[in-house]
Amino acid sequence: MGHKAIEITDANFDEIINSDKPVLVDFWAEWCGPCRMVGPVVEELAGEYEGKAVIGKVDVDANPQTSMKFGIRSIPTLLVFKNGQVVDKQVGAVPKHVLAQKLDAQVTV
């Protein structure tokens, strides 16, 4: 399996997004159908971008503060952070290459 997406919570959110690498955050919930389609894609990206980007997931039900802070209304919503700031956003399930492109745009080689 290799590297897995990090479980991000209200408690560790700020610490994780202030990484020196780009951070992709998947806002999801157990009851959300489309989230289940995105989940495996996010896990694959975590493996492929190991060392280049940080990939994490926020369960919106368990972490309402973070979800409210970023105005997450529909899920899945995926945010890309660079230096602690949101630089890209994707609402809804999309193919893996779309998310990979968003990450690639932020990864400095």
Backbone as a printed PyTorch tensor [residue, N CA C, xyz], in Angstrom:
tensor([[[  0.8300,  -1.2170,   0.0000],
         [  0.0000,   0.0000,   0.0000],
         [  0.8630,   1.2660,   0.0000]],

        [[  1.9220,   1.2780,   0.7990],
         [  2.7680,   2.4720,   0.8600],
         [  2.1470,   3.5570,   1.7190]],

        [[  2.4170,   4.7730,   1.3360],
         [  2.0180,   5.9510,   2.1010],
         [  0.5110,   6.1370,   2.0700]],

        [[ -0.0540,   6.5330,   3.2000],
         [ -1.4980,   6.7700,   3.2590],
         [ -1.8090,   8.2350,   3.5480]],

        [[ -3.0100,   8.6320,   3.1630],
         [ -3.4510,   9.9960,   3.4720],
         [ -3.5180,  10.1640,   4.9910]],

        [[ -3.1630,  11.3460,   5.4510],
         [ -3.1400,  11.6580,   6.8860],
         [ -4.5440,  12.0260,   7.3550]],

        [[ -4.9200,  11.5350,   8.5290],
         [ -6.1770,  11.9780,   9.1330],
         [ -5.9400,  13.3670,   9.7340]],

        [[ -6.6390,  14.3620,   9.1910],
         [ -6.4870,  15.7320,   9.6910],
         [ -7.6850,  16.0670,  10.5680]],

        [[ -7.4070,  16.6870,  11.7200],
         [ -8.4690,  17.0410,  12.6640],
         [ -8.4330,  18.5360,  12.9540]],

        [[ -9.4440,  19.0160,  13.6430],
         [ -9.4390,  20.4140,  14.0860],
         [ -8.1530,  20.7130,  14.8600]],

        [[ -7.6990,  19.7330,  15.6290],
         [ -6.5470,  19.9380,  16.5110],
         [ -5.2250,  20.0730,  15.7500]],

        [[ -5.0360,  19.2860,  14.6960],
         [ -3.7210,  19.3070,  14.0310],
         [ -3.7400,  20.0210,  12.6800]],

        [[ -4.8820,  20.6050,  12.3130],
         [ -5.0520,  21.1910,  10.9850],
         [ -4.0040,  22.2540,  10.6590]],

        [[ -3.8740,  23.2660,  11.5260],
         [ -2.9620,  24.3800,  11.2490],
         [ -1.5230,  23.9040,  11.0820]],

        [[ -1.1480,  22.9630,  11.9350],
         [  0.2110,  22.4210,  11.8950],
         [  0.4690,  21.7450,  10.5400]],

        [[ -0.5140,  21.0030,  10.0510],
         [ -0.3290,  20.2540,   8.8100],
         [ -0.3210,  21.1560,   7.5810]],

        [[ -1.2460,  22.1340,   7.5160],
         [ -1.2900,  22.9630,   6.3070],
         [ -0.1270,  23.9370,   6.2180]],

        [[  0.5750,  24.1650,   7.3140],
         [  1.7390,  25.0460,   7.2690],
         [  3.0170,  24.2860,   6.9150]],

        [[  2.8500,  23.1850,   6.2100],
         [  3.9800,  22.4080,   5.7160],
         [  4.7490,  23.2270,   4.6820]],

        [[  6.0210,  22.8820,   4.4610],
         [  6.7700,  23.5650,   3.3990],
         [  6.4380,  22.9530,   2.0380]],

        [[  5.6050,  21.9150,   2.0360],
         [  5.1640,  21.2870,   0.7880],
         [  3.7000,  21.6550,   0.5370]],

        [[  3.2340,  21.5230,  -0.7150],
         [  1.8020,  21.7230,  -0.9710],
         [  0.9970,  20.6790,  -0.1900]],

        [[ -0.2060,  21.0640,   0.2170],
         [ -1.0570,  20.1600,   0.9900],
         [ -2.4220,  20.0440,   0.2990]],

        [[ -2.8240,  18.8270,   0.0060],
         [ -4.1610,  18.5680,  -0.5380],
         [ -5.0250,  18.0290,   0.5950]],

        [[ -6.1520,  18.7030,   0.8460],
         [ -7.0420,  18.2800,   1.9250],
         [ -8.4020,  17.8840,   1.3470]],

        [[ -8.7940,  16.6610,   1.6220],
         [-10.0740,  16.1220,   1.1690],
         [-11.0830,  16.2300,   2.3190]],

        [[-12.0780,  17.1060,   2.1530],
         [-13.1630,  17.2100,   3.1410],
         [-14.2360,  16.2010,   2.7570]],

        [[-14.5230,  15.2610,   3.6580],
         [-15.4190,  14.1600,   3.3150],
         [-16.2700,  13.7660,   4.5140]],

        [[-17.2100,  12.8480,   4.2940],
         [-17.9890,  12.2670,   5.3880],
         [-18.3800,  10.8460,   5.0080]],

        [[-18.5830,  10.0450,   6.0380],
         [-18.9230,   8.6280,   5.8740],
         [-20.1820,   8.4310,   5.0200]],

        [[-21.1750,   9.3080,   5.1850],
         [-22.4790,   9.1500,   4.5350],
         [-22.5350,   9.6880,   3.1090]],

        [[-21.4290,  10.2610,   2.6400],
         [-21.4200,  10.9480,   1.3510],
         [-20.9680,  10.0040,   0.2330]],

        [[-21.8810,   9.7020,  -0.6830],
         [-21.5860,   8.7750,  -1.7850],
         [-20.3950,   9.1800,  -2.6410]],

        [[-20.4160,  10.4020,  -3.2030],
         [-19.2950,  10.8300,  -4.0480],
         [-17.9560,  10.8260,  -3.3100]],

        [[-18.0070,  11.0460,  -1.9890],
         [-16.7670,  11.0220,  -1.1940],
         [-16.1120,   9.6500,  -1.2680]],

        [[-16.9320,   8.6200,  -1.3480],
         [-16.3970,   7.2590,  -1.3990],
         [-15.7010,   7.0000,  -2.7310]],

        [[-16.0760,   7.7620,  -3.7700],
         [-15.3910,   7.6360,  -5.0490],
         [-14.0410,   8.3570,  -5.0080]],

        [[-13.9990,   9.4790,  -4.3070],
         [-12.7750,  10.2830,  -4.2410],
         [-11.7560,   9.6730,  -3.2740]],

        [[-12.2490,   9.0310,  -2.2190],
         [-11.3790,   8.4740,  -1.1770],
         [-10.2010,   7.6570,  -1.6960]],

        [[-10.4740,   6.6340,  -2.5270],
         [ -9.3750,   5.8040,  -3.0380],
         [ -8.3900,   6.5970,  -3.9010]],

        [[ -8.8960,   7.5700,  -4.6410],
         [ -8.0550,   8.4220,  -5.4810],
         [ -7.0860,   9.2190,  -4.6000]],

        [[ -7.6290,   9.7620,  -3.5050],
         [ -6.8100,  10.5410,  -2.5730],
         [ -5.7180,   9.6580,  -1.9690]],

        [[ -6.0900,   8.4120,  -1.6400],
         [ -5.1040,   7.4760,  -1.0860],
         [ -3.9980,   7.1840,  -2.1090]],

        [[ -4.3710,   7.0120,  -3.3780],
         [ -3.3720,   6.7610,  -4.4310],
         [ -2.4300,   7.9470,  -4.5750]],

        [[ -3.0080,   9.1560,  -4.5490],
         [ -2.1810,  10.3670,  -4.6600],
         [ -1.1910,  10.4510,  -3.5010]],

        [[ -1.6400,  10.0370,  -2.3160],
         [ -0.7720,  10.0740,  -1.1340],
         [  0.4840,   9.2480,  -1.3860]],

        [[  0.3110,   8.1150,  -2.0450],
         [  1.4530,   7.2600,  -2.3720],
         [  2.3370,   7.8820,  -3.4390]],

        [[  1.6990,   8.4160,  -4.4740],
         [  2.4480,   8.9360,  -5.6180],
         [  3.1820,  10.2370,  -5.3110]],

        [[  2.6440,  11.0140,  -4.3800],
         [  3.2670,  12.3110,  -4.0730],
         [  4.0590,  12.2890,  -2.7770]],

        [[  4.3430,  11.0960,  -2.2880],
         [  5.1200,  10.9870,  -1.0480],
         [  6.4280,  11.7510,  -1.1950]],

        [[  6.7150,  12.6370,  -0.2400],
         [  7.9400,  13.4270,  -0.2820],
         [  7.7980,  14.7170,  -1.0830]],

        [[  6.7320,  14.8160,  -1.9020],
         [  6.5410,  16.0130,  -2.7300],
         [  5.3790,  16.8730,  -2.2490]],

        [[  4.3710,  16.2100,  -1.6800],
         [  3.1910,  16.9260,  -1.2010],
         [  2.6150,  16.1690,  -0.0080]],

        [[  1.8080,  16.8710,   0.7720],
         [  1.1320,  16.2560,   1.9160],
         [ -0.3290,  16.0510,   1.5180]],

        [[ -0.8220,  14.8350,   1.7100],
         [ -2.2030,  14.5170,   1.3410],
         [ -2.9480,  14.1180,   2.6000]],

        [[ -4.0650,  14.7960,   2.8660],
         [ -4.8080,  14.4950,   4.0810],
         [ -6.3020,  14.5600,   3.8890]],

        [[ -7.0370,  14.0370,   4.8790],
         [ -8.4920,  13.9870,   4.8190],
         [ -9.0880,  14.5270,   6.1120]],

        [[-10.1470,  15.3260,   5.9740],
         [-10.8620,  15.8520,   7.1350],
         [-12.2750,  15.2870,   7.1280]],

        [[-12.6380,  14.5540,   8.1640],
         [-14.0130,  14.0890,   8.3380],
         [-14.8210,  15.2870,   8.8530]],

        [[-15.7170,  15.8070,   8.0160],
         [-16.4170,  17.0530,   8.3700],
         [-17.3120,  16.8960,   9.5900]],

        [[-17.8280,  15.6850,   9.8040],
         [-18.6950,  15.4650,  10.9670],
         [-17.9030,  15.5330,  12.2690]],

        [[-16.6870,  15.0000,  12.2290],
         [-15.8590,  14.9460,  13.4340],
         [-15.1060,  16.2550,  13.6760]],

        [[-14.9840,  17.0710,  12.6250],
         [-14.1620,  18.2880,  12.7240],
         [-14.8990,  19.5120,  12.1780]],

        [[-15.9850,  19.9080,  12.8610],
         [-16.8260,  20.9940,  12.3520],
         [-16.1350,  22.3470,  12.2880]],

        [[-15.1820,  22.5990,  13.1800],
         [-14.5050,  23.9080,  13.2060],
         [-13.7750,  24.1830,  11.8970]],

        [[-12.9940,  23.2080,  11.4700],
         [-12.2130,  23.3680,  10.2450],
         [-13.1340,  23.5210,   9.0430]],

        [[-14.1980,  22.7360,   8.9990],
         [-15.1390,  22.7960,   7.8830],
         [-15.7980,  24.1700,   7.8160]],

        [[-16.1730,  24.7090,   8.9740],
         [-16.8140,  26.0210,   9.0310],
         [-15.8390,  27.1220,   8.6360]],

        [[-14.6060,  26.9970,   9.0910],
         [-13.5740,  27.9990,   8.8160],
         [-13.3900,  28.2220,   7.3160]],

        [[-13.5110,  27.1460,   6.5460],
         [-13.3060,  27.2480,   5.1000],
         [-14.6140,  27.2350,   4.3210]],

        [[-15.7300,  27.3400,   5.0540],
         [-17.0300,  27.4460,   4.3960],
         [-17.3740,  26.2350,   3.5460]],

        [[-17.0080,  25.0640,   4.0390],
         [-17.3000,  23.8390,   3.2860],
         [-18.7990,  23.5550,   3.3720]],

        [[-19.4830,  23.6550,   2.2410],
         [-20.9310,  23.4250,   2.2320],
         [-21.3170,  22.1310,   1.5420]],

        [[-20.6220,  21.8050,   0.4810],
         [-20.9140,  20.5330,  -0.1820],
         [-19.6390,  19.7020,  -0.1900]],

        [[-19.8130,  18.4120,  -0.0550],
         [-18.6460,  17.5350,  -0.0480],
         [-18.8270,  16.4750,  -1.1310]],

        [[-17.7580,  15.9080,  -1.6610],
         [-16.3850,  16.2370,  -1.2750],
         [-15.9550,  17.6100,  -1.7920]],

        [[-15.2000,  18.3110,  -0.9470],
         [-14.4770,  19.5100,  -1.3770],
         [-13.0090,  19.2450,  -1.1010]],

        [[-12.1770,  19.5090,  -2.0900],
         [-10.7360,  19.3310,  -1.9330],
         [-10.0630,  20.6910,  -2.0560]],

        [[ -9.2720,  21.0290,  -1.0460],
         [ -8.5410,  22.2910,  -1.0570],
         [ -7.0480,  22.0000,  -1.1870]],

        [[ -6.3720,  22.8380,  -1.9690],
         [ -4.9150,  22.7530,  -2.0630],
         [ -4.3320,  23.9700,  -1.3520]],

        [[ -3.4390,  23.7160,  -0.4150],
         [ -2.7820,  24.7730,   0.3500],
         [ -1.3180,  24.8810,  -0.0490]],

        [[ -0.8190,  26.1150,  -0.0650],
         [  0.6160,  26.3520,  -0.2300],
         [  0.9850,  27.4190,   0.7850]],

        [[  1.9730,  27.1270,   1.6110],
         [  2.3880,  28.0610,   2.6790],
         [  1.2080,  28.4630,   3.5640]],

        [[  0.3200,  27.5230,   3.8410],
         [ -0.7920,  27.7610,   4.7540],
         [ -1.9860,  28.4620,   4.1300]],

        [[ -1.8920,  28.8120,   2.8450],
         [ -2.9890,  29.5160,   2.1670],
         [ -3.6630,  28.6250,   1.1340]],

        [[ -4.9820,  28.8060,   0.9620],
         [ -5.6980,  28.0620,  -0.0770],
         [ -5.2940,  28.6200,  -1.4340]],

        [[ -4.7800,  27.7580,  -2.3150],
         [ -4.3750,  28.1940,  -3.6570],
         [ -5.2210,  27.5520,  -4.7500]],

        [[ -5.9740,  26.5040,  -4.3960],
         [ -6.8270,  25.8600,  -5.3830],
         [ -7.9410,  25.1200,  -4.6710]],

        [[ -9.0310,  24.8900,  -5.4130],
         [-10.2120,  24.2820,  -4.8020],
         [-10.9370,  23.4380,  -5.8320]],

        [[-11.4440,  22.3030,  -5.4030],
         [-12.2310,  21.4460,  -6.2820],
         [-13.4400,  20.9570,  -5.4820]],

        [[-14.6330,  21.2430,  -5.9820],
         [-15.8370,  20.7470,  -5.3280],
         [-16.4020,  19.6060,  -6.1650]],

        [[-16.6680,  18.4860,  -5.5130],
         [-17.2440,  17.3480,  -6.2140],
         [-16.1930,  16.3420,  -6.6520]],

        [[-16.6700,  15.1560,  -7.0120],
         [-15.7830,  14.0790,  -7.4210],
         [-15.2380,  14.3490,  -8.8260]],

        [[-13.9450,  14.2040,  -8.9780],
         [-13.3070,  14.3760, -10.2810],
         [-12.3020,  13.2480, -10.4980]],

        [[-11.9240,  13.0000, -11.7610],
         [-10.9060,  11.9810, -12.0210],
         [ -9.5700,  12.3700, -11.3900]],

        [[ -8.7700,  11.3520, -11.1450],
         [ -7.4940,  11.5470, -10.4680],
         [ -6.6030,  12.5610, -11.1820]],

        [[ -6.5720,  12.5350, -12.5250],
         [ -5.6440,  13.4150, -13.2470],
         [ -5.9460,  14.8900, -12.9920]],

        [[ -7.2080,  15.2170, -12.6990],
         [ -7.5750,  16.6050, -12.4080],
         [ -6.9090,  17.0590, -11.1100]],

        [[ -6.9700,  16.2020, -10.1010],
         [ -6.3430,  16.5270,  -8.8120],
         [ -4.8200,  16.5290,  -8.9430]],

        [[ -4.3000,  15.5970,  -9.7320],
         [ -2.8460,  15.5240,  -9.9320],
         [ -2.3350,  16.8100, -10.5860]],

        [[ -3.0980,  17.3380, -11.5500],
         [ -2.7050,  18.5870, -12.2140],
         [ -2.6540,  19.7440, -11.2230]],

        [[ -3.6410,  19.7870, -10.3280],
         [ -3.7030,  20.8660,  -9.3370],
         [ -2.4780,  20.7820,  -8.4140]],

        [[ -2.1020,  19.5600,  -8.0410],
         [ -0.9330,  19.3820,  -7.1970],
         [  0.3420,  19.7380,  -7.9530]],

        [[  0.4300,  19.2620,  -9.1920],
         [  1.6180,  19.5110,  -9.9890],
         [  1.8940,  21.0030, -10.1370]],

        [[  0.8310,  21.7720, -10.2340],
         [  0.9640,  23.2230, -10.3990],
         [  1.6180,  23.8580,  -9.1710]],

        [[  1.5220,  23.1730,  -8.0270],
         [  2.0470,  23.7360,  -6.7660],
         [  3.3710,  23.1100,  -6.3190]],

        [[  3.6880,  21.9620,  -6.8840],
         [  4.9090,  21.2620,  -6.4570],
         [  6.1240,  21.9120,  -7.0990]],

        [[  7.0150,  22.3910,  -6.2770],
         [  8.2530,  22.9640,  -6.8000],
         [  9.3260,  21.8880,  -6.7790]],

        [[  9.8240,  21.5650,  -7.9320],
         [ 10.7910,  20.4540,  -8.0170],
         [ 12.1970,  20.9670,  -7.7850]]])
